[in-house]
Amino acid sequence: MTIETPVLDRIDRRIIGILQTDGRISWRELADRVHLAPSSVADRVRRLEQTGVIRGYAASLDPRALGHDVRAVVDVALPPGTDPAEFEATLAQRDEVALAMYVTGPADYTIIVDCAGAEGLDAFIRWLKADAGVARTESKFVLRPITI
């Protein structure tokens, strides 16, 4: 089975970059920034949506405005025989989880969490071990994000 990858030109890549920064930009402003007519930009965006390059649009939240002033990266190792689907379903119920990834290496998962202070992170890690059946964790505080 071969998966066809859509061919993206320089303008498509520019449109994608702009939409990642501002998903609510008007067709006219987007067209001005890529030097095309608004109808051409609309056609390109629709094609990117139809081919699955653009999967959707989402609001970007500020965790601090929600009272979560600590961001941490938590590596998690599950005990042998643990059902990953069950762990993932349990993890999905937690509001602190910003992103979870099944990874290779000594950890089974890398989780990015936004917590209310060090106390919130401590409570989350205690929950992982007591209620989610995690065998081992390793945590790192995020000092500052880097925009790429």
Secondary structure, DSSP 8 states (H G I E B T S, - for coil): ---------HHHHHHHHHHHH-TT--HHHHHHHHTS-HHHHHHHHHHHHHTTSS--------GGGGT--EEEEEEEE--TT--HHHHHHHHTT-TTEEEEEE-SSS-SEEEEEEESHHHHHHHHHHHHHHTS--SEEEEEE-------
